[in-house]
Amino acid sequence: MGSDDVTLGVLIDIRDAVRSTNERVDKLTERVDRLEGGLVEVRKTLVASETRTTTAIHELTDTTREVLTLLRDRLELRDRVERCEHDIEAIKRKIG
């Protein structure tokens, strides 16, 4: 076997290895493309979830404020009712 045959054999091996590497790179590129597509979907889902969460937090905040206002009103009313009851008792004692 001459040196040309050996050189040709090495070149053929290199060509085959390059083809194999190219096939693996193509497969890897496809996987990366799918992964990127999946990340885009995850990002969309995350944004939608954050939007729902933010909306729920705002609604909860509004409801909490309404409850706080209601409680304040009831406390003020309770104080007025207690004063009225006290005044009624005082009037009853005066009347007899």
Steps between C-alpha positions, in 0.01 A plus 500: 500500500648831393504829681229625263273217615567581866441871437179419314385276785570771759316758289201264464498445879514876557215555250288235671573649843405848374173364357426328830580818691280702265210259556543529876516879479180501288324283758626721781380809314153346466493425873610855586230641269235287674637607838478866400142445387420337830657791688285745306190305608619487862563875489146563366352276768702674770390846384136387495537354848663816633220707347236285671689516829535878479130536423410277795726699732338827389154354553601372843642841589174669395295251700721547806453876477124454476500273807714750690260782412205284608668417832580866566139594428372226731735607779381858470139379498563280803634797695192704403266216599673464838464876561134485401438205730673685782287808433184286491589345836564846643163624370328192644653569842386863488148406398479251763 
